[in-house]
Amino acid sequence: MHIVILGLNHQTAPVATRERLAFTAEELPKVLNRLKNEAGLDEVMILSTCNRVELYGICSDLDECRNRLINFLAEYHRIEADSFADNLYFHTDSDAIRHGFRVASSLDSMVVGEPQILGQLKDAFAIAADESGTGLILNRFLHRAFFIAKEVRTRTKIASCAVSVSFAAVELAKKIFGDLNNMKVMLIGAGEMCELAARHFINQGVEQVLVTNRTLIRAQQLAEEFSGIALPFDMFHNHLDQVDIILSSTGAPDYLIHPQDLTRALKKRRNRPMFLIDIAVPRDINPKINELDNIYLFDVDDLQDVVTENLDQRHQEAKRAEELVTREVEKFEHWLASLAVTPTIKKLREQTLEISHQELKKTLAGFSDLSDKEKHRLEAMVNAIANKFLHHPINYLKSHTDDAAARPATMIREIFKLDKSDNP
């Protein structure tokens, strides 16, 4: 049996192609059953996110399996296979194991180290398991993937450095203030960058978020989302002294905050430090503000430098993570190979015990005066002899759990005539 993964991701296909082949969580239950039947898979799971669509399966014929999986995608989504076939990858066996472990560990993500993919993989597995799509192999495979993902996050620093501008702003704020509890933040602008930064600040425990925007209703919507306060855009200068952190991202053509604005604010704050992040282009905050004492101003280039440095650190940590993945792949391959000899071991044990008990039964027929206790002792002795006899052959089979495992298994089956029903 083979583990296979057929799919495409952000590295092999544009979003226009990925979205045409995507599956919604609601349709997955019926899709899994149909895929299992039409592709002839013993086990199946589908992972579908904004950055990847992957079909996981267990099959016996690799070439036939690949063609069936491609045809399934084409027929289900009603598009020509030629329109996406070149974007696909098809991983099998060792490569499939490594790919699955790398996906779970976020080593194959657009942003290396991001945590979302592990949750998405767990959700995909839960749906497949609920629909009886997974079995012995995929269950073990996915649980080992979850394990190695945890190992990577705890034994490396792959997720410890900010790799988005919004999160980098939060990291810098923590370096200046230490604990962000009891801090107050003002967002000037209510776009996506401000919203993302607000989420990060909230997660770090800031006390309050003030939001101002040229469109007041948008400021109110964002403020409500974070239990904050919306300010009219022409009034936000009056509240600068009340906040410790200011993040600005608008489309204003000129500076919105000048040195004199913060000079007044600092006086009211008794010179308590203020941290300002200007991620607008063109900039919202006059850079001369940096000349003021107790003012820390960073623009988008400063933040990008932090992101670039952190990305370099993540890639260094990713090398360590790859080593952990490689070790786990080898362990899983060993377990998977052991499955090839398991039926032979089972059959050998069953046949040996059956012959032993048949002979014991013949022997006991000639001793009518034996007590039940004596019979049990004889039965225990026969079982012990059988187990000692099986010890070396079974260990021999277990020690050959690699690509050549089929040869010793076949030899044992021939020697002991395990495939014949008329054993003596």
Secondary structure, DSSP 8 states (H G I E B T S, - for coil): -EEEEEEEETTTS-HHHHHHS---TTTHHHHHHHHHHHTT-SEEEEEE-SSEEEEEEEES-HHHHHHHHHHHHHHHHT--GGGTGGG-EEEEHHHHHHHHHHHHTTSSSSSTT-SHHHHHHHHHHHHHHHTT---HHHHHHHHHHHHHHHHHHHHS-TTSS--SHHHHHHHHHHHHHS--TT-EEEEES-SHHHHHHHHHHHHTT-SEEEEEESSHHHHHHHHHHTT-EEEEGGGGGGGGGG-SEEEE----SS-SB-HHHHHHHHHHTTT--EEEEE--SS-SB-GGGGGSTTEEEEEHHHHHHHHHHHHHHHHHHHHHHHHHHHHHHHHHHHHHHHHHHHHHHHHHHHHHHHHHHHHHHHHHTT-TT--HHHHHHHHHHHHHHHHHHHHHHHHHHHTT-STTTHHHHHHHHHHTTTT-S---
